[in-house]
Amino acid sequence: MELIINPNPANWVNLAQRPTVDAAQLQETVAAIFEAVKTDGDAAVKAFTLQFDKVDLDTLLVSDQSIQEAIATVPDDLKAAIQLAKSNIEAFHATQKEVPRIVETTPGVTCWRESRAIESVGIYIPGGTAPLFSTVLMLGIPATLAGCREIVLCSPPDAQGHINPVILYTAQLVGITAIYRVGGIQAIAAMTYGTESIAKVNKVFGPGNQYVTAAKQYAQQSGTAIDMPAGPSELLVIADDSAIPAFVASDLLSQLEHGTDSQVVLLCDSERMARETLAELEAQWVVLPRKKIIEHSLKNSKVMVFDDVETCLDFSNLYAPEHLILAVERAAERCAKVVNAGSVFLGNYSCESAGDYASGTNHTLPTNGYARSYSGVSVDSFIKKITFQSVTAQGLKNIGPAIELMAAAEQLEAHKNAVTLRLNHR
Amino acid sequence: MELIINPNPANWVNLAQRPTVDAAQLQETVAAIFEAVKTDGDAAVKAFTLQFDKVDLDTLLVSDQSIQEAIATVPDDLKAAIQLAKSNIEAFHATQKEVPRIVETTPGVTCWRESRAIESVGIYIPGGTAPLFSTVLMLGIPATLAGCREIVLCSPPDAQGHINPVILYTAQLVGITAIYRVGGIQAIAAMTYGTESIAKVNKVFGPGNQYVTAAKQYAQQSGTAIDMPAGPSELLVIADDSAIPAFVASDLLSQLEHGTDSQVVLLCDSERMARETLAELEAQWVVLPRKKIIEHSLKNSKVMVFDDVETCLDFSNLYAPEHLILAVERAAERCAKVVNAGSVFLGNYSCESAGDYASGTNHTLPTNGYARSYSGVSVDSFIKKITFQSVTAQGLKNIGPAIELMAAAEQLEAHKNAVTLRLNHR
């Protein structure tokens, strides 16, 4: 992990670069699978599942009986933990619902907007050794709070054709309406076009590897909305002398274990804190089961020392981290200075793991600098806001002449005429 | 304009199709221009401006002096009309700002979110014969309300190198920070990468022809956010016997004059209303200056008669119109039934022109069925919402054990360790 003391501001933009990922070469594969699923529906999905997941499925839908059987195998203490997380996530996301505010902009001209759930949404949950049931909470809870009518979940089957029981438990807990054992590009294609058994959805959510990412890009170009562009996960920590090096090191490691392409950035206002944290990191990482992954992701990572916390915040805003830990004195006061970040953790006890699982905030966040223009997932991600206006005859008298002048100046006579005709009526 | 009586529900999906537009063949042109602008900056932008706009420019930035000179030429009554529209648009959009709501999800665990303006945004305003200054209002006003630091506007120059004075007047009125006389693909490329004179922006907004649309797609794939996917403008009107055929016809025509690819759909609960509106439309369109355009766009358009207004609303929700006029009795009561639409106009005096210019709502809306998953432009489009969490030592005691269990079940030991280490501290 590179240590840089007081980098020249001219180099900041370079230091804020992410490891580059090129998804362009996957385009042809993605296009071919989408085309096959569009044409052959379930048959194509099953063929790709045999090819990629090495399992021959009769049905794609997970039956209620299988779900109930799986639920019985989940330990009670884990169920209780998931319920606690659900309760916190619900409490926070419930505050995101908007009450319509009606405004009379001119006498007789009333405007407001109302939220409507996106009717059908799809959630992708990756497979692999670890069952990412926490993401089922993070996407399923705002979807049900928003009131989405169909909430479809796709996740790849294991060699026996099963989805992990904890994923199934969490899915039924949050109100997923249908679960399909389908993964990869074919899952995204099935939700984009619909098949005999899988519903076409209006928006696709969820993390995934480079294939899933490329498939979501393709889905977006085909007219299906997606949650946000994807990129490797990342954490930036600002630590002053009030920070505890062992805590900071543990947070950096929790980010680094995600994948070989993860990235962490540590910013300190003293070389001592930087060096002590690096020493702690060395001591902690060797005992972790994912130390091989961490060995790789450490190479993408940096420690920088700046003159003061203010300058650290300036760099952080340029970098626009997915996760930002403010392990500094008066952290709450510093919040106003944070301009670009996905989710922010204040003080020594707000570890990233808290937000990943159970504080209540969402863990689906903008990576790769997208925090400059995108928000993380929230109830907003599952709704549209429709504007309404009600203009009375008197209201149109008040604004009509202005509309006539403006429409004429834009050479849109029919726009003008729609007003003129009404003003002249009777 | 095709008249269909009581279409079979099995045909509804086909009837809700839009005219197809294929932007794929423009990809190579777009990629070449983006590459040139990325490499050669202003020189490339100027070369493309000479090639496409037939004007050789010294500078791209419009000077303050040119702006002031242009403003002096705008008639006072038009200025007053634009100011009235601005006042209404501001009043409505000001209601969209969110106040942070702080929630303690568990004792010692506090979560909230705060809005931050996207720091730098770009607004594209097309050129051509009609100066679309109303779009400057619709994009510039929410940008300034959000607090965006840089609000760049690009619009193509005419043969003399000028931008229309009304666009310049409106731009300075709403607080645009820099105006560039650059259009087409090269304008979007310049805002995506930045050049010597044009700032790189975080998000690009605005309408445009197929070239601009393809360029915005390319920008999005290159990491710059865009307002929404584009498509031809469209209007759906539901009219019962309380509607006035002449008014309805004038609204359909105001939509049809936008372009040859515009589309209107009229839904009635009686054949009488359908036929009377068609007769009014015939009478009105022949006298309009854009009748040639309307002759084309009428071919994309349909009139359908259903049994009742409820069924009309069902079809409308399937179609998901950009603009929806409810020229029906008890229109306000029907609003709850509207699920998919961009902006809704209630009653006989809420013509689409009102929302296009001056009621207060935004006219940048989702087309092509995107209203199923996207909202129109609002202050939300110019901000990100950052989540914050503050967890005390006691708070972590309360949620820590749940996090440890969940992290272990996801095989993320470093995530677990970040909590364990803190719980064991001292």
Interface residues (C-beta under 8 A of the other chain):
Chain A: D77 L78 A80 A81 I82 L84 A85 S87 N88 I89 A91 F92 T95 Q96 E98 R101 V103 T105 T106 V109 C111 R113 E114 R116 I118 E119 T129 A130 P131 L132 F133 S134 V166 N202 K203 Q217 Q221 G223 T224 A225 P229 I244 A246 F247 S250 D251 L253 S254 L256 E257 H258 Q284 L288 P289 R290 I294 A331 A332 C335 V338 V339 N340 A341 G342 S343 V344 F345 L346 G347 N348 Y349 S350 C351 E352 S353 A354 G355 D356 Y357 A358 S359 G360 T361 N362 P366 N368 G369 Y370 A371 R372 S373 Y374 S375 G376 S378 D380 I383 K384 K385 I386 T387 F388 Q389 S390 V391 T392 A393 G395 L396 I399 P401 A402 I403 L405 M406 A407 A409 E410 Q411 L412 E413 A414 H415 K416 N417 A418 V419 L421 R422 H425
Chain B: D77 L78 A80 A81 I82 L84 A85 S87 N88 I89 A91 F92 T95 Q96 E98 R101 V103 T105 T106 V109 C111 R113 E114 R116 I118 E119 T129 A130 P131 L132 F133 S134 V166 N202 K203 Q217 Q221 G223 T224 A225 P229 I244 A246 F247 S250 D251 L253 S254 L256 E257 H258 Q284 L288 P289 R290 I294 A331 A332 C335 V338 V339 N340 A341 G342 S343 V344 F345 L346 G347 N348 Y349 S350 C351 E352 S353 A354 G355 D356 Y357 A358 S359 G360 T361 N362 P366 N368 G369 Y370 A371 R372 S373 Y374 S375 G376 S378 D380 I383 K384 K385 I386 T387 F388 Q389 S390 V391 T392 A393 G395 L396 I399 P401 A402 I403 L405 M406 A407 A409 E410 Q411 L412 E413 A414 H415 K416 N417 A418 V419 L421 R422 H425
